[in-house]
Amino acid sequence: METQSPQAMPERVETAAKATRQTLAAIAQAHGLRYSDLWSRSREKNYFLARRDAYQYLHDVKSFSLSRIGLYFGFHHTTVMNALGRGDRPRDRAARREVLLDRMAMAIAAAPATLSDRRALRAVLLKDGVTNDEINRLFTLAIVRARRLRRAEDESQAQLETSNAR
Protein backbone atom coordinates (compact mmCIF):
# COMPACT_ATOMS: atom_id res chain seq x y z
CA MET A 1 0.00 0.00 0.00
CA GLU A 2 1.37 3.34 -1.03
CA THR A 3 1.26 6.27 1.39
CA GLN A 4 0.34 9.73 0.24
CA SER A 5 2.78 12.57 0.55
CA PRO A 6 1.72 15.69 2.50
CA GLN A 7 1.31 17.47 -0.84
CA ALA A 8 -1.30 14.89 -1.89
CA MET A 9 -3.27 15.27 1.35
CA PRO A 10 -6.88 16.24 0.75
CA GLU A 11 -7.49 19.94 1.19
CA ARG A 12 -10.09 19.37 3.91
CA VAL A 13 -7.61 17.47 6.10
CA GLU A 14 -4.91 20.05 5.43
CA THR A 15 -7.28 22.88 6.44
CA ALA A 16 -8.26 21.09 9.66
CA ALA A 17 -4.61 20.50 10.53
CA LYS A 18 -3.79 24.16 9.86
CA ALA A 19 -6.69 25.29 12.07
CA THR A 20 -5.46 23.04 14.87
CA ARG A 21 -1.91 24.44 14.55
CA GLN A 22 -3.30 27.99 14.64
CA THR A 23 -5.30 27.24 17.79
CA LEU A 24 -2.27 25.65 19.46
CA ALA A 25 -0.23 28.72 18.49
CA ALA A 26 -2.90 30.94 20.09
CA ILE A 27 -2.78 28.84 23.27
CA ALA A 28 1.01 29.15 23.37
CA GLN A 29 0.81 32.90 22.75
CA ALA A 30 -1.74 33.28 25.56
CA HIS A 31 0.93 31.88 27.89
CA GLY A 32 3.65 34.14 26.50
CA LEU A 33 5.30 31.34 24.51
CA ARG A 34 5.96 30.45 20.89
CA TYR A 35 4.22 27.57 19.12
CA SER A 36 7.48 25.58 19.13
CA ASP A 37 7.75 25.99 22.93
CA LEU A 38 4.85 23.56 23.37
CA TRP A 39 7.33 20.77 22.54
CA SER A 40 9.86 21.98 25.11
CA ARG A 41 10.83 19.67 27.97
CA SER A 42 10.88 22.63 30.37
CA ARG A 43 9.06 22.17 33.66
CA GLU A 44 8.56 25.89 34.24
CA LYS A 45 5.02 26.73 35.20
CA ASN A 46 4.10 28.72 32.08
CA TYR A 47 5.40 25.91 29.83
CA PHE A 48 3.51 23.28 31.81
CA LEU A 49 0.28 25.29 31.80
CA ALA A 50 0.53 25.96 28.07
CA ARG A 51 1.12 22.27 27.34
CA ARG A 52 -1.73 21.28 29.67
CA ASP A 53 -4.13 23.64 27.88
CA ALA A 54 -2.95 22.30 24.52
CA TYR A 55 -3.46 18.70 25.71
CA GLN A 56 -6.88 19.57 27.05
CA TYR A 57 -7.86 21.31 23.81
CA LEU A 58 -6.77 18.33 21.71
CA HIS A 59 -8.48 15.85 24.02
CA ASP A 60 -11.76 17.68 24.65
CA VAL A 61 -12.35 19.64 21.46
CA LYS A 62 -10.55 17.55 18.82
CA SER A 63 -11.22 14.18 20.54
CA PHE A 64 -7.58 13.05 20.35
CA SER A 65 -6.75 10.03 22.51
CA LEU A 66 -4.12 10.42 25.23
CA SER A 67 -1.78 8.20 23.22
CA ARG A 68 -2.24 10.32 20.10
CA ILE A 69 -1.57 13.52 22.06
CA GLY A 70 1.55 11.91 23.56
CA LEU A 71 2.80 10.93 20.10
CA TYR A 72 2.06 14.43 18.77
CA PHE A 73 4.14 16.10 21.47
CA GLY A 74 6.75 13.37 21.93
CA PHE A 75 5.66 12.38 25.44
CA HIS A 76 4.36 9.13 26.88
CA HIS A 77 0.58 9.01 27.22
CA THR A 78 0.91 8.82 31.02
CA THR A 79 2.67 12.20 30.96
CA VAL A 80 -0.36 13.64 29.18
CA MET A 81 -2.69 11.87 31.61
CA ASN A 82 -0.75 13.30 34.56
CA ALA A 83 -0.89 16.83 33.13
CA LEU A 84 -4.62 16.59 32.53
CA GLY A 85 -5.21 15.13 35.99
CA ARG A 86 -3.64 18.00 37.92
CA GLY A 87 -5.83 20.41 39.84
CA ASP A 88 -9.57 20.34 40.28
CA ARG A 89 -10.53 19.27 36.80
CA PRO A 90 -14.13 18.40 36.04
CA ARG A 91 -14.51 14.81 34.86
CA ASP A 92 -17.04 15.12 32.06
CA ARG A 93 -16.07 16.46 28.64
CA ALA A 94 -18.60 19.33 28.60
CA ALA A 95 -17.37 20.67 31.94
CA ARG A 96 -13.73 20.42 30.84
CA ARG A 97 -14.62 22.32 27.66
CA GLU A 98 -16.17 25.06 29.82
CA VAL A 99 -12.96 25.30 31.85
CA LEU A 100 -10.91 25.53 28.66
CA LEU A 101 -13.15 28.27 27.23
CA ASP A 102 -12.88 30.16 30.52
CA ARG A 103 -9.06 29.96 30.37
CA MET A 104 -9.12 31.21 26.79
CA ALA A 105 -11.35 34.11 27.85
CA MET A 106 -8.83 35.00 30.56
CA ALA A 107 -6.02 34.98 27.99
CA ILE A 108 -7.99 37.20 25.60
CA ALA A 109 -8.78 39.60 28.44
CA ALA A 110 -5.14 39.77 29.51
CA ALA A 111 -4.00 40.75 26.02
CA PRO A 112 -6.72 42.88 24.42
CA ALA A 113 -7.02 42.03 20.74
CA THR A 114 -7.91 44.21 17.81
CA LEU A 115 -11.09 43.55 15.88
CA SER A 116 -9.13 41.79 13.12
CA ASP A 117 -7.44 39.55 15.75
CA ARG A 118 -10.86 38.60 17.11
CA ARG A 119 -12.18 37.86 13.63
CA ALA A 120 -9.18 35.65 12.93
CA LEU A 121 -9.60 33.85 16.26
CA ARG A 122 -13.32 33.39 15.57
CA ALA A 123 -12.54 31.84 12.17
CA VAL A 124 -10.01 29.45 13.72
CA LEU A 125 -12.39 28.43 16.51
CA LEU A 126 -15.24 27.86 14.05
CA LYS A 127 -13.01 25.59 11.97
CA ASP A 128 -12.16 23.66 15.13
CA GLY A 129 -15.80 22.97 15.92
CA VAL A 130 -16.45 25.58 18.59
CA THR A 131 -20.00 26.85 18.18
CA ASN A 132 -20.91 30.50 17.61
CA ASP A 133 -22.69 30.56 20.98
CA GLU A 134 -19.52 29.36 22.71
CA ILE A 135 -17.40 31.90 20.84
CA ASN A 136 -19.79 34.73 21.74
CA ARG A 137 -19.74 33.62 25.38
CA LEU A 138 -15.95 33.44 25.23
CA PHE A 139 -15.66 37.02 23.97
CA THR A 140 -18.27 38.23 26.48
CA LEU A 141 -16.30 36.61 29.31
CA ALA A 142 -13.14 38.21 27.96
CA ILE A 143 -14.74 41.66 27.87
CA VAL A 144 -16.07 41.28 31.43
CA ARG A 145 -12.68 40.09 32.67
CA ALA A 146 -10.88 42.93 30.88
CA ARG A 147 -13.21 45.47 32.49
CA ARG A 148 -12.60 43.93 35.92
CA LEU A 149 -8.85 44.03 35.34
CA ARG A 150 -8.99 47.68 34.24
CA ARG A 151 -11.21 48.59 37.20
CA ALA A 152 -8.79 46.89 39.63
CA GLU A 153 -5.83 48.65 38.00
CA ASP A 154 -7.64 52.02 38.21
CA GLU A 155 -8.49 51.46 41.87
CA SER A 156 -4.92 50.51 42.75
CA GLN A 157 -3.63 53.54 40.81
CA ALA A 158 -6.08 55.79 42.69
CA GLN A 159 -4.96 54.32 46.03
CA LEU A 160 -1.33 54.86 45.05
CA GLU A 161 -2.01 58.49 44.09
CA THR A 162 -3.93 59.05 47.34
CA SER A 163 -1.10 57.64 49.42
CA ASN A 164 1.47 59.72 47.50
CA ALA A 165 -0.62 62.89 48.01
CA ARG A 166 -0.48 62.51 51.80
C-alpha positions as CSV (number, residue, x, y, z in Angstrom):
1,M,0.0,0.0,0.0
2,E,1.4,3.3,-1.0
3,T,1.3,6.3,1.4
4,Q,0.3,9.7,0.2
5,S,2.8,12.6,0.6
6,P,1.7,15.7,2.5
7,Q,1.3,17.5,-0.8
8,A,-1.3,14.9,-1.9
9,M,-3.3,15.3,1.3
10,P,-6.9,16.2,0.7
11,E,-7.5,19.9,1.2
12,R,-10.1,19.4,3.9
13,V,-7.6,17.5,6.1
14,E,-4.9,20.1,5.4
15,T,-7.3,22.9,6.4
16,A,-8.3,21.1,9.7
17,A,-4.6,20.5,10.5
18,K,-3.8,24.2,9.9
19,A,-6.7,25.3,12.1
20,T,-5.5,23.0,14.9
21,R,-1.9,24.4,14.5
22,Q,-3.3,28.0,14.6
23,T,-5.3,27.2,17.8
24,L,-2.3,25.7,19.5
25,A,-0.2,28.7,18.5
26,A,-2.9,30.9,20.1
27,I,-2.8,28.8,23.3
28,A,1.0,29.1,23.4
29,Q,0.8,32.9,22.8
30,A,-1.7,33.3,25.6
31,H,0.9,31.9,27.9
32,G,3.7,34.1,26.5
33,L,5.3,31.3,24.5
34,R,6.0,30.5,20.9
35,Y,4.2,27.6,19.1
36,S,7.5,25.6,19.1
37,D,7.8,26.0,22.9
38,L,4.8,23.6,23.4
39,W,7.3,20.8,22.5
40,S,9.9,22.0,25.1
41,R,10.8,19.7,28.0
42,S,10.9,22.6,30.4
43,R,9.1,22.2,33.7
44,E,8.6,25.9,34.2
45,K,5.0,26.7,35.2
46,N,4.1,28.7,32.1
47,Y,5.4,25.9,29.8
48,F,3.5,23.3,31.8
49,L,0.3,25.3,31.8
50,A,0.5,26.0,28.1
51,R,1.1,22.3,27.3
52,R,-1.7,21.3,29.7
53,D,-4.1,23.6,27.9
54,A,-2.9,22.3,24.5
55,Y,-3.5,18.7,25.7
56,Q,-6.9,19.6,27.0
57,Y,-7.9,21.3,23.8
58,L,-6.8,18.3,21.7
59,H,-8.5,15.8,24.0
60,D,-11.8,17.7,24.6
61,V,-12.3,19.6,21.5
62,K,-10.6,17.6,18.8
63,S,-11.2,14.2,20.5
64,F,-7.6,13.0,20.4
65,S,-6.7,10.0,22.5
66,L,-4.1,10.4,25.2
67,S,-1.8,8.2,23.2
68,R,-2.2,10.3,20.1
69,I,-1.6,13.5,22.1
70,G,1.5,11.9,23.6
71,L,2.8,10.9,20.1
72,Y,2.1,14.4,18.8
73,F,4.1,16.1,21.5
74,G,6.7,13.4,21.9
75,F,5.7,12.4,25.4
76,H,4.4,9.1,26.9
77,H,0.6,9.0,27.2
78,T,0.9,8.8,31.0
79,T,2.7,12.2,31.0
80,V,-0.4,13.6,29.2
81,M,-2.7,11.9,31.6
82,N,-0.7,13.3,34.6
83,A,-0.9,16.8,33.1
84,L,-4.6,16.6,32.5
85,G,-5.2,15.1,36.0
86,R,-3.6,18.0,37.9
87,G,-5.8,20.4,39.8
88,D,-9.6,20.3,40.3
89,R,-10.5,19.3,36.8
90,P,-14.1,18.4,36.0
91,R,-14.5,14.8,34.9
92,D,-17.0,15.1,32.1
93,R,-16.1,16.5,28.6
94,A,-18.6,19.3,28.6
95,A,-17.4,20.7,31.9
96,R,-13.7,20.4,30.8
97,R,-14.6,22.3,27.7
98,E,-16.2,25.1,29.8
99,V,-13.0,25.3,31.9
100,L,-10.9,25.5,28.7
101,L,-13.1,28.3,27.2
102,D,-12.9,30.2,30.5
103,R,-9.1,30.0,30.4
104,M,-9.1,31.2,26.8
105,A,-11.4,34.1,27.8
106,M,-8.8,35.0,30.6
107,A,-6.0,35.0,28.0
108,I,-8.0,37.2,25.6
109,A,-8.8,39.6,28.4
110,A,-5.1,39.8,29.5
111,A,-4.0,40.8,26.0
112,P,-6.7,42.9,24.4
113,A,-7.0,42.0,20.7
114,T,-7.9,44.2,17.8
115,L,-11.1,43.6,15.9
116,S,-9.1,41.8,13.1
117,D,-7.4,39.5,15.7
118,R,-10.9,38.6,17.1
119,R,-12.2,37.9,13.6
120,A,-9.2,35.7,12.9
121,L,-9.6,33.8,16.3
122,R,-13.3,33.4,15.6
123,A,-12.5,31.8,12.2
124,V,-10.0,29.4,13.7
125,L,-12.4,28.4,16.5
126,L,-15.2,27.9,14.0
127,K,-13.0,25.6,12.0
128,D,-12.2,23.7,15.1
129,G,-15.8,23.0,15.9
130,V,-16.4,25.6,18.6
131,T,-20.0,26.9,18.2
132,N,-20.9,30.5,17.6
133,D,-22.7,30.6,21.0
134,E,-19.5,29.4,22.7
135,I,-17.4,31.9,20.8
136,N,-19.8,34.7,21.7
137,R,-19.7,33.6,25.4
138,L,-15.9,33.4,25.2
139,F,-15.7,37.0,24.0
140,T,-18.3,38.2,26.5
141,L,-16.3,36.6,29.3
142,A,-13.1,38.2,28.0
143,I,-14.7,41.7,27.9
144,V,-16.1,41.3,31.4
145,R,-12.7,40.1,32.7
146,A,-10.9,42.9,30.9
147,R,-13.2,45.5,32.5
148,R,-12.6,43.9,35.9
149,L,-8.8,44.0,35.3
150,R,-9.0,47.7,34.2
151,R,-11.2,48.6,37.2
152,A,-8.8,46.9,39.6
153,E,-5.8,48.7,38.0
154,D,-7.6,52.0,38.2
155,E,-8.5,51.5,41.9
156,S,-4.9,50.5,42.8
157,Q,-3.6,53.5,40.8
158,A,-6.1,55.8,42.7
159,Q,-5.0,54.3,46.0
160,L,-1.3,54.9,45.0
161,E,-2.0,58.5,44.1
162,T,-3.9,59.1,47.3
163,S,-1.1,57.6,49.4
164,N,1.5,59.7,47.5
165,A,-0.6,62.9,48.0
166,R,-0.5,62.5,51.8
